[in-house]
Structures are given as structure tokens and as C-alpha cells.
């Protein structure tokens, strides 16, 4: 059994059973991948992959068990490399961040700028993704850290660190009838078209569920994927909207009036996701503290040790 074989097995899982993609990611050939996995299966005396002709359908029960052990072994090997790099005070490295449009656009530009100035030797990459995909990227190791607000399910392999609570605002053109009210209710929106997030997104679901629970029928006229599109349509007078307050720029959005409506919806909180059991390089904990100042290195280390 070799580390190369275990890496290939892990990459097959990461690439959704696509041997060609796994071979490309590890700079080898597809026949080479097949040959290495077959050698591993012969050594173990059982099949790890379910096959039909030239297709891989999934992992066998044994394959899943071996894959879990391979993940732990490879993670610990990579931890040794990270620990040694910190001990040498090595300044270089890589940080891959997965995040949503909201945080990429409004929360992270300043922390990313400050991080790049403090750690110019670190190769920084930002991946924009949907909230649930963010968690998958961190779980698979394709991202070192995830920053999101809403996600649909628990992820036992991840440590979730709570950041700041997210406030929400109703926005409308200046001079709109609702702009004269300081305190809005969900019923106030029923008389006006609603520009909202796509109903399959977590933000769209949360808004729809709040109206449904209150017995109010909202009239949706535009469904969009990000706050910038929603603000543009509201500014054109097509309706009113509910957006995270951080998405409102007083200078750029001067045509809009905003009213805080945080109390009308369930609490949402920025969440930082890390893979459990991974040694965190110092520059990574520096970045976390820039995004969420109360999460200093000692606090993050305690959370990682406790599993969340």
C-alpha cells in the first residue's frame, strides 16, 4: 500500500468518481489511476469501487471505510508538513477561501487587502460559491476556510466558528410610501411588489418562510441571485426588497431608503468553516482574526480541539 494509491482514492472521491478528472488533478494518466487502484484492491483482497463495464458507480462499503482512513492518514501527513513550516517560521504558503457573493463583495475586501499586505508571500485564492457548496469545498480540502451565512445542513467534519450577526434592511426608492415609517411589519409589504432572492437560495427561502408563517402572500416580481441586482431593480422603482444591511452603501446607493427589519426574521450569523483535525498555519488564524476580530488564535485553537 502506498500514499500515492491513497491520494488517488481520495481524488476519485473529490472528482465525483471521474477517473479522468482525478488523473488530471494529480498529473498522471487515467490508465495509471486504474492500475494503482486495482493493485490496492488485490493487496486488500476486496473491491473498493463498484464498477459497471467502464463506469465507476460508487464506493463499496469497504471502499468507504478505507476512504475515511485514507483521509485521516493524509490529513495527518499534511499536518506534519504545516507544523514543520510554522516551526521554521516559513512565511510562504497558500490560502484558499470559499465564500458567497455577499461576503466576497461586502465583508471581505478589507480583510483580504490587509492580509495581502501582512502576508505578501502567501498565495491567496478566493472561490465564490453557493452556501452549501462552500461547506463541500472545505470538507473536500479544496478550500482551507469557508465564510458564509446560510447553509442547509450540519457538517460533522467541519468546525463552525460564529462571527457577527447579520442585520437586514428593507430597501425602497426615496419617497416611497414605506419610507415614511420607522418601524415596518411584514404586513406592510403585502401591498407592494417584492424584489427578492431566488426562492431556492437560503436567503430567498428564509424570506418566503417568514411571510408564509405570518399568513401573508408576497407578490414577487423579480428573483435574483445577488444583492447588487436586487438593489438595481429597486432603484428603478420595480418594488421593495429585503437585503442584508452590509450590502447597502450609503454613497453608491443614495437613491435608496433603508429601514432596519432584523427583528422580523430568524437570526443569521456569519460563519467561518474549517476542516476538523487540520493544523492551522499562523497566517490562516491571522486571516480569521481580520474577518472576526474576537476569534483570536487561542479561541480558534480551543474550538478546533473541541470539534466546534
N, C-alpha and C positions, 0 to 999 in steps of 0.2 A: 504494500500500500504506500502511495506517495502523496505528498502535499499537492503535486500537480493534479492528480486524479481527484482529490477532494475539491480543489479550486474549480475544476471542470464541472463537477457535480453541482457545486453551488451556483456556478454561472448558468448552467442549464435551467435551474430553478428561476434565477433572476431574469432570464430571457424568455420566460413563459414556454419552456420546452423546445425552443427553436435552436437546433444544433448549429445552424449556420451563424446565427447571431452570437451564440456562445463562443464559437471558434473565432469569430471576428474580434470580439471583446478581449480575448486572451491571446490574440496574434498567433493563431495556429490554424490548422485545416479541419474541415468537418470530418473527413475520414480519420484524422488523428484523434479527434474527440471521441468518436465511436469506438475506436480501437482501445483507448485508455479506459473508457468506462467498461467495456467488455472484459478487459484484463482485471479490473477491480471486481467485477461480478464473479469471474472464475475463482479469484482468490477467496472471496467470501462464500462461494458455493451457492449463490442465490441471485435472482434478478433484482435489480434496483429500479428499473424502468419498465413500465408497461408499454409494449410495442404492438403495432399492427402494420404488417408489411414494412414500409419505410417511414412510418409515422410513430412519434412518441406520444402516447395518450396521457401519461402521468407517471407518478412515482408509485411503486409498490409500498405496502405497509413497512417492509424492511427498509426500502429506499428512503421513506420519510424519516425513519428513526436514524438512519445513517446520516442523512442530510442535516438533521438537528445537531448531531455530534460534530459533523464537519464544520458547521457554522461556529460552534463554541471553540473548537480547536483553532480554526483560522483566526477568529477574533482575538484569542489569547496570544497567538503568534504575532499578530499586528500590534497588540498592546505592548508586547516586549519592545518592538521597534519604536513605538511612541514614547515609552518610558525612557529608553536609552537616548532618544533625541532630546527630551527635556533635560536629562542629566547632563548632556553635553552642552546644554544651553543653545541648542541648534535653533536658529531663527527662522529658517525656511520651512515650507510645508504647503499644505493645501487645505482650503476650507470651502466646502460646497454647501450652499444654503438653498433649501427648498421653501418657497413661500407663495402666498396668494397675491393676486393683483393689488388688493387693498394695502397689504403691508409693504409690498415692493414699491408701491407708488407713494405712500404717505408715512409709514412708520420707519422704514429702514434707510432711506437715502443718507441721513445724517450719521447714524451709527456706521454704515458702510464706509462713508468718507473718512470718519475718524479712525476706523480700524485700518484702512489702507494707509493712512499717514503713520500710524503707530507701528504697523507690521508690513512694510513695503516688500519684504522678502516672501511673504505668504501669497500663494496663488489663490485668488478669490474667484468663485464662480457662483452666480445666482441662477436658480432654476425656478421659473414661475409655473405653478401647477394649481389644480383644484385642491380644496382642503383634504379630501380623503386620499388623493394621490400623493400629497405631501407626506403623510404618515407612511405610505408604502415606500416612498423613496428613502426615508430614513431607516425603515425596517430592513430594506434590502442592502443598505450600505452605500447606495448611490448618492446619498446626501448625508453630511455629517450632522446637520442640525435642521430642524423644521420650525418655521414660525407661521402660525395660523390662528384662526379664531374659532371656527366651527368645524367639527368633524363628527361623523355619524355613529361611530362605534368605538369601543375600547380597543386598545392595542397593548396586550400584556407585555410584549417585548420592548416597549418604549417607556421611558421616564418622561412624564409630562410636568413641566415647571410652569406655574401660573405667573403671568405678567399682569399688566394693568387691565382693569375692567374697561370694556368698550362702551362708550356713550353713543346714543343715537339721536338724530335730529330729524324733524320734519322740515323739508325744504319746499319753497314755493316762490314764484316771482314776487318781487316787491310790489306792494299794492294789492296783493291777493286778499280776499275776504278773511282767510285764516290768519293772515299776518297781523291782524289787529288783536288776536287772542294770545295771551301769555301762557295759558295752560290748556292744552288740547287733550281731547279724548279720542278713542278710536271711532266713536260715532260721528265725530266732526269730519272724518274723511269720506264718509259714505256718499256725500253729495258731490264729490269731485272725482274726476278720473285719476287713477293711480299709475304712476310710472314706477315700476318695481324691478326687482331682481328676478332672474329666470326662476320659475317655480320649482325646478329640480335642484337648484342650488340650495345650500344650507340657509343662507340669508333669506332667500325667497320663501323657503318652507316655513321659517320662523315667523315671518310677517303674515303669511297666509294662515298659519295655525292660530295666531293671536286674533285675527279678525274672525275666524271660524268659531273659536271658543267664545267670543263675545256675541256671536249670533249676528254679525254684520257682514253684508255682502259688499265686497270691494269691487269696483269696476276697473279692471286692469286694461290699459290702452297700449302700453309698451313694456316688454320684458327684455331686460338687458343683462349682460354678464358682469359689468363693472360700473363703478360709481361715476366715472367720467362721462360715460354715455348717458346715464340717468340724469346727471346734472345738466347736460346739454339740452335734453328734451324738456326738462322742467323749465329751463331758462327761455325756451321757445314758447312756453305757455301751454304745453300739451297736458299738463296735470301737476299733481303734487307727488312727493316721494318721501321715503324714509330711508336715510343713509347713515352709516357710521359718522359721527361728528368729526373724526380726524380727516375725513375726505373733503371737508369744507375749507377752502382757502379764502379768507376774508378779502384778499386783494384780487385774486383771479375770479372769484365768484361774487363779485359785487352786485350782480343783478338778482341775486337770490336772497331770500329772507329765511332764517333758520330758527326753529323753536325746539328746545330740548324735549324729547319724548322717551327718554331712557326708561322711566318708570312703567311704561305701557308694555314692555317686552321682557322676556326672561333675561337674566344676566348673561352676558357674553364676556369672555376674557381672552386676551391674547395668551397663547400657549406656546411654550418652547418645547420641542420634542427632541429627545436624544435616545440613542440606542442603548439599552441596558447592558452593562458589563464592559463598555468601551472606555479605555483610558483617554481622558480629555487633555489634549495639549493645552499649554498655558494660553496660547493665542486664542483658542476656542472659548475658554472661560472669560478671557478679556472681552471677546465679542458679545457674549451673553450679558456681561455687566453693562456694556454700552447700550444694549437693547432694553434691558430691565435692570436698572441700577441697584435694586435691592438684592438681586441674585448674584452675590459675590462668590468667588471661587469656593470658599468654605461651605456656603449654603448649597451650592451645586453639588459638591462632593458628598455632602450628607444625603442629599436627595438620591444621588446615583447609588450610594451604598444601601440605602433603604429600599430602593426599587421604585421611587416615586415620591 
